[in-house]
Amino acid sequence: MRKVSTGFVYFFGALGGLLFGYDTGVISGAILFIQKQMHLGSWQQGWVVSAVLLGAVLGAAIIGPSSDRFGRRKLLLLSAIIFFIGALGSAFSPEFWTLIVSRIILGMAVGAASALIPTYLAELSPADKRGTMSSLFQLMVMTGILFAYITNYSFAGMYTGWRWMLGFAAIPAALLFLGGLVLPESPRFLVKMGHIDTAREVLDTMNKHDTKAVDKELGQIQEQAKIVSGGWTELFSKMVRPSLIIGLGLAIFQQVMGCNTVLYYAPTIFTDVGFGVNAALLAHIGIGIFNVIVTAIAVMIMDKVDRKKMLIYGAIGMAVSLFVMSFGMKFSGGSHAAAIISVIALTIYIAFFSATWGPVMWVMIGEVFPLNIRGLGNSFSSVINWGANMVVSLTFPSLLDFFGTGSLFIGYGVLCLFAIWFVHAKVFETRNRSLEEIEATLRAKAGEPETAHATK
């Protein structure tokens, strides 16, 4: 194994999250200029924006499960190459269809990153640090979104500024590839492939040379690795069902609680209050900075507070914020004070999301699945998350026209209340438990001995 610091491993392991955030956030500013130069209709604009979501579904479905066969690190390198190709293809697109294809390619890398990185970070991290390390992914996502807002503002005055906005993502993609060349493979995957000595070296580095902790963790991993590789049959088996319910439920609720719609609507709310366009873009950058700060705080407390408590309190805060924001929107047309209340409520909503559901969902789907189908389970949850994202994004304009801003966000608030029930009833706690302990508990509850599927 190449000798690298744990900080290096965690930073470059999570760097794909920055590309994830940047490539999904940058289009909000770039589309204003693309629409004018390519003379796009509303239908075409919708496809330019949502092409990444379509690609993300494909990437999570195709590339994610392959990590169980080829390893997390190799697929992370492949994702970096796809990020690079998609970014440059988007920047140099001469017309609409080339741009759509490039955005789909880019989306495949985004989806692959969302399926790979939480699993990779979870498998590298000691149990008492796993929440903090895994939530670095969401911190990188928020940092990428902030960089996208800053880039949009910086190139807004250039005629070809949108090409720079989209192409800028090639730089971190190249860094991810170079860093990935020296990243270690997941010790869980190495044990699964029979590379015990290499796995011990990785664990020794990640546990800061704590021999006792390394021996204990390696023994647990070896015991679980005796279980043969599973597939779709095991993913839907009785034993995995609790994990599958958690993965799918958290993936869906994270989207249907309105996170993306609120972020998309933020500039409009700022202009409704009386901000000019440039001031609204600057205010959007302010929201991005706030997002990063709150997510950084969440990273620091992730292993000090139970995951279930974070999800429940986060959903309560988001529901109250949405109800207040809806009230403010109903009266913002004739009341400056009501509009200000809407902006404050929006900011509080984003704070609760960024501190809880944003990072915790990605942390937990990297934890709850058994080793032999962890890549498949994480990938399937990511596909559902991106599918829900696409449905919410595509239905938002129509629902907005039908219900109006005030009533629509009340609906998202009600879904936050359903999310509270779901977490209370269906989600089990994972904090301070090793991945092997979580898997052993699943098998015990299903009445299966730990080596029920072991090779003879």
KOLLUMDO-346325 format. One record per residue (C-alpha): residue in three letters; y, x, z. Coordinates in steps of 0.001 Angstrom, whole numbers, padded with zeros to 6 digits, always signed. Last residue first. Layout:
ALAYXZ ...
! end
This chain:
LYS-024480-017608+002471 THR-020959-018599+001503 ALA-019140-020583+004056 HIS-018486-024243+003532 ALA-019323-025425+007023 THR-018031-022143+008468 GLU-015407-023698+010729 PRO-017722-026514+011777 GLU-016596-029869+010340 GLY-015922-032934+012486 ALA-012684-033787+010657 LYS-010703-033054+013808 ALA-012442-029681+014146 ARG-011719-028777+010524 LEU-008020-029546+010876 THR-007846-027634+014167 ALA-009457-024578+012566 GLU-006887-024706+009750 ILE-003961-024742+012180 GLU-005501-021902+014175 GLU-005934-019862+010967 LEU-002298-020356+009996 SER-001304-019053+013405 ARG+000382-021455+015805 ASN+003820-020775+017278 ARG+005348-023849+015568 THR+002888-026049+013637 GLU+003407-029526+015149 PHE+001654-032498+013563 VAL+003372-034945+011178 LYS+002059-038494+010642 ALA+003486-040922+013211 HIS+006700-039305+014468 VAL+007502-037695+011126 PHE+006887-040927+009233 TRP+008889-043066+011667 ILE+011887-040741+011369 ALA+011550-040761+007558 PHE+011771-044587+007589 LEU+015135-044220+009357 CYS+016299-041747+006699 LEU+015281-044349+004077 VAL+017753-046734+005714 GLY+020502-044118+005238 TYR+019658-043837+001534 GLY+020137-047587+001250 ILE+023459-047421+003099 PHE+024417-044795+000508 LEU+024029-047384-002235 SER+026125-050045-000478 GLY+029273-047923-000254 THR+029047-046286-003665 GLY+028521-049442-005721 PHE+025259-051411-005935 PHE+024691-051774-009693 ASP+026823-048939-011084 LEU+025614-046504-008406 LEU+022022-047609-008945 SER+022363-046808-012643 PRO+023970-043412-011971 PHE+021408-042523-009234 THR+018266-043452-011174 LEU+017946-040138-013059 SER+018704-037956-010032 VAL+016427-039903-007669 VAL+013535-039893-010159 MET+014007-036202-010973 ASN+014148-035160-007320 ALA+011058-037268-006589 GLY+009224-035429-009363 TRP+010504-032109-008026 ASN+009174-032901-004560 ILE+005882-034246-005949 VAL+005383-031066-007975 SER+006258-028999-004883 SER+003627-030848-002814 PHE+001018-030168-005524 SER+001995-026483-005625 ASN+001752-026099-001862 GLY-001667-027738-001897 LEU-002912-025649-004830 GLY-001639-022373-003369 ARG-003062-023199+000059 ILE-006440-024310-001334 ASN-008742-021605+000123 LEU-006338-020804+002962 PRO-006151-024296+004445 PHE-002885-026269+004000 VAL-000325-026858+006786 GLU+001805-023729+006742 GLY+003591-023331+003387 ILE+004241-027081+003275 MET+005803-026681+006716 VAL+008362-024001+005878 TRP+009558-025789+002712 MET+010108-029051+004608 VAL+011764-027231+007532 PRO+014420-025498+005391 GLY+016306-028465+003877 TRP+015078-031093+006328 THR+016691-029416+009336 ALA+019835-027275+009365 SER+020861-027873+005746 PHE+020291-031623+006038 PHE+022206-031979+009319 ALA+025123-029905+008024 ILE+025175-031774+004695 TYR+025470-035079+006551 ILE+028276-033664+008718 THR+030215-032633+005599 LEU+029701-036051+004001 ALA+030858-037763+007193 ILE+034041-035655+007205 VAL+034696-036456+003540 SER+034095-040175+004072 ILE+036387-040209+007126 ILE+039117-038651+004968 ALA+038660-041466+002448 ALA+038952-044048+005224 ALA+042197-042407+006411 HIS+043640-042525+002889 SER+043037-046256+002797 GLY+043164-048556-000211 GLY+040400-047160-002383 SER+038670-045502+000590 PHE+037655-048860+002096 LYS+034062-049194+000929 MET+033778-045413+000781 GLY+034531-045042+004487 PHE+031838-047529+005460 SER+029321-045753+003225 MET+030270-042406+004786 VAL+029728-043848+008290 PHE+026283-045178+007306 LEU+025423-041895+005584 SER+026452-039836+008618 VAL+024388-042033+010968 ALA+021308-041666+008749 MET+021767-037892+008339 GLY+022078-037367+012101 ILE+018956-039423+012793 ALA+017045-037615+010018 GLY+018000-034244+011478 TYR+016992-035298+014979 ILE+013540-036295+013684 LEU+013033-033253+011425 MET+014215-030727+014019 LYS+012096-032364+016712 LYS+009017-032225+014476 ARG+009543-028512+013706 ASP+009649-027609+017399 VAL+012658-025482+018373 LYS+012718-021718+019073 ASP+010967-020517+015898 MET+013507-022132+013561 ILE+016509-021262+015749 MET+017785-018250+013767 VAL+016900-019734+010370 ALA+018718-022967+011281 ILE+021850-020951+012106 ALA+021620-019326+008662 THR+021274-022805+007130 VAL+024488-023899+008875 ILE+026357-020837+007601 VAL+025018-021207+004043 ASN+025978-024876+003848 PHE+029462-024209+005228 ILE+029983-021629+002483 GLY+028842-024172-000127 ILE+031113-026867+001321 GLY+034023-024440+001039 ILE+033020-023709-002554 HIS+033223-027469-003175 ALA+036690-027417-001637 LEU+037626-024766-004198 LEU+036279-026985-006985 ALA+038205-029958-005556 ALA+041372-027854-005425 ASN+040883-026992-009079 VAL+040409-030663-009991 GLY+043299-031913-007841 PHE+042565-033254-004368 GLY+043731-036782-003590 VAL+041006-038259-001396 ASP+039291-039607-004505 THR+039263-036061-005931 PHE+037341-034829-002889 ILE+034906-037732-003095 THR+034256-036940-006754 PRO+033584-033280-005943 ALA+031003-034281-003261 TYR+029042-036739-005428 TYR+026518-034167-006632 LEU+025914-032963-003063 VAL+025450-036539-001846 THR+023095-037298-004741 ASN+021103-034141-004049 CYS+020434-034912-000399 GLY+019880-038650-000858 MET+017212-039459+001727 VAL+014920-039951-001278 GLN+014679-036183-001829 GLN+013506-034816+001533 PHE+011512-038028+001961 ILE+009300-037237-001034 ALA+008421-033624-000154 LEU+007998-034478+003555 GLY+005543-037256+002714 LEU+003628-035241+000128 GLY+003067-032209+002333 ILE+002469-034177+005537 ILE+000012-036575+003892 LEU-001762-033631+002257 SER-002050-031821+005588 PRO-003555-034884+007308 ARG-005935-035393+004332 VAL-007270-031816+004320 MET-010399-032597+006370 LYS-011047-035966+004752 SER-011019-034426+001276 PHE-008240-034868-001296 LEU-007429-031141-001537 GLU-011155-030430-001197 THR-011987-032260-004411 TRP-008941-030814-006193 GLY-010139-027281-005675 GLY-011741-025127-003046 SER-012470-021434-002805 VAL-015403-020654-000538 ILE-015012-020487+003223 LYS-015730-016945+004330 ALA-011960-016326+004079 GLN-011455-018359+007275 GLU-013467-015867+009341 GLN-011801-012897+007651 ILE-008343-014343+008390 GLN-009172-014820+012070 GLY-010463-011252+012355 LEU-007397-009890+010583 GLU-005119-011764+012983 LYS-006863-010424+016103 ASP-007077-006848+014798 VAL-003424-006857+013706 ALA-002212-008263+017046 LYS-004104-005556+018953 THR-002892-002803+016621 ASP+000805-003714+016932 HIS+002072-001456+014130 LYS+005235-003465+013421 ASN+003312-006703+012812 MET+004387-006811+009133 THR+003472-003151+008599 ASP+000083-003367+010316 LEU-000637-006642+008526 VAL-000024-004946+005170 GLU-002213-001972+006095 ARG-004991-004279+007363 ALA-004900-006199+004066 THR-005292-002923+002179 ASP-008345-002060+004260 ILE-009899-005512+003794 HIS-009632-005739+000008 GLY-012431-008336-000356 MET-010572-010768-002643 LYS-010105-013336+000153 VAL-008995-010516+002417 LEU-006320-009553-000124 PHE-005226-013191-000529 ARG-004691-013561+003213 PRO-002928-010184+003369 SER-000375-011456+000790 GLU+000263-008727-001781 PRO+002803-006048-000932 LEU+006197-005860-002651 VAL+006815-002663-004665 LEU+006959-004160-008175 GLY+008490-007344-006755 GLY+011724-005506-006042 LEU+012120-004631-009703 PHE+011232-008182-010782 LEU+013551-009808-008235 LEU+016381-007470-009253 ALA+015931-008474-012912 ALA+016088-012154-011941 PRO+019146-011399-009762 ILE+020931-010142-012921 ALA+019606-012761-015373 ALA+021290-015524-013332 PHE+024677-014500-014816 GLY+023584-015979-018132 LEU+024283-019582-017148 MET+027816-019032-015855 TRP+028562-016418-018516 ARG+027613-018901-021237 TRP+029693-021594-019517 GLY+032737-019327-019619 THR+032791-019170-023407 TYR+036278-020693-023545 MET+037231-018890-020323 GLY+039295-020545-017552 ALA+036313-021950-015637 PHE+034716-018489-015373 SER+035585-017800-011712 TYR+035271-021417-010546 ASN+031792-021813-011992 THR+030783-018403-010618 ILE+031929-019372-007117 TYR+030020-022674-007254 ALA+026889-020915-008556 PHE+027150-018239-005852 LEU+027231-021048-003270 ILE+024135-022658-004819 GLY+022351-019304-004708 THR+023273-018873-001037 MET+021859-022340-000343 VAL+018578-021425-002050 MET+018504-018048-000270 LEU+018845-019802+003092 GLN+016074-022184+001999 PHE+013737-019249+001293 LEU+014769-017513+004515 SER+013118-020523+006162 SER+009751-018798+005774 MET+010885-015812+007855 THR+012298-017875+010703 GLY+009391-020293+010797 ARG+006806-017510+010587 LYS+008229-015387+013394 ASP+005883-016295+016268 ALA+002925-016710+013887 PRO+003330-013262+012266 SER+004711-013501+008713 LEU+003063-012438+005445 GLU+001141-015662+004808 ALA+004173-017867+005510 LEU+006369-015751+003214 TYR+003920-016005+000306 THR+003269-019724+000805 PRO+006989-020583+000993 ILE+007582-018338-002064 LEU+004954-019622-004460 ALA+005513-023366-004936 SER+009332-023342-004964 ALA+009317-020167-007056 ALA+006993-021749-009631 GLY+009255-024780-009887 VAL+012349-022626-010468 ALA+010464-020467-012974 MET+009386-023552-014907 GLY+012971-024797-014728 LEU+014188-021747-016624 ILE+011716-022502-019404 ILE+012953-026121-019421 ARG+016557-024864-019560 SER+015718-022614-022501 VAL+014086-025511-024362 ILE+017113-027749-023727 LEU+019577-025033-024786 THR+017681-024425-027999 TRP+017780-028184-028618 PHE+021547-028490-028118 GLU+022893-025617-030227 PRO+023597-021874-030383 SER+021870-021019-027085 PHE+022947-017529-025982 ALA+023471-018294-022270 SER+020465-020619-022023 GLY+018129-018071-023600 LEU+019525-015365-021312 ALA+018788-017424-018195 GLY+015398-018678-019404 ILE+014161-015199-020319 PHE+015240-013708-016973 PHE+013831-016582-014872 ILE+010548-016364-016840 ILE+010314-012631-016087 ALA+011028-013254-012392 SER+008360-015990-012334 LEU+005798-013551-013733 LEU+006618-011115-010925 LEU+006118-013912-008378 LEU+002810-014736-010078 LYS+001638-011186-009557 ARG+002737-011209-005893 ARG+001049-014492-004900 GLY-002413-013575-006166 PHE-004385-014146-009362 ARG-006750-016972-008388 ASP-005017-018830-005561 SER-001711-017938-007227 SER-002786-019929-010283 PRO-002162-023137-008335 GLY+001607-022482-008422 ILE+001932-021507-012092 ILE+000824-024750-013720 ALA+001947-027647-011497 ALA+004972-025942-009924 GLY+006103-024674-013309 LEU+005611-028024-015044 VAL+007516-029977-012379 ALA+010242-027333-012433 GLY+010510-027559-016221 LEU+011250-031279-015976 LEU+013824-030602-013252 VAL+015421-027843-015348 ALA+015716-030277-018272 SER+017631-032676-015967 VAL+021143-031289-016556 VAL+020842-030676-020288 TRP+018976-033968-020622 GLY+021720-035968-018941 GLN+024337-034331-021150 GLN+022345-035390-024204 TRP+022259-039015-023062 SER+025984-038957-022235 GLY+026871-037649-025697 LEU+027294-033965-026411 HIS+030048-032476-028530 MET+028584-028949-028307 GLN+031882-027386-027203 LYS+033057-030312-025079 GLN+029757-031095-023360 ILE+029032-027417-022737 PHE+032380-027059-020939 LEU+031895-029799-018348 ILE+028164-028989-018240 ALA+028898-025528-016824 GLY+030300-026823-013531 SER+027356-028925-012360 ILE+024999-026633-014309 VAL+025439-023840-011775 GLY+023651-025606-008925 THR+020048-025805-010161 ASP+020083-022271-011585 TYR+021813-020791-008555 GLY+019639-022458-005942 PHE+016295-021492-007514 LEU+017650-018040-008369 LEU+018539-017552-004699 GLY+015127-018908-003695 GLY+013483-016272-005895 LEU+015021-013724-003539 ALA+012726-014860-000675 GLY+010070-012179-001162 PHE+012831-009716-002014 PHE+014497-010228+001352 TYR+011292-010618+003382 VAL+009682-007497+001987 PHE+012832-005383+002271 GLY+013316-006470+005884 THR+009672-005613+006639 SER+010304-002071+005441 VAL+008368-000572+002540 LYS+005474+001881+002426 ARG+003511+001207-000772 MET+000000+000000+000000 
! end
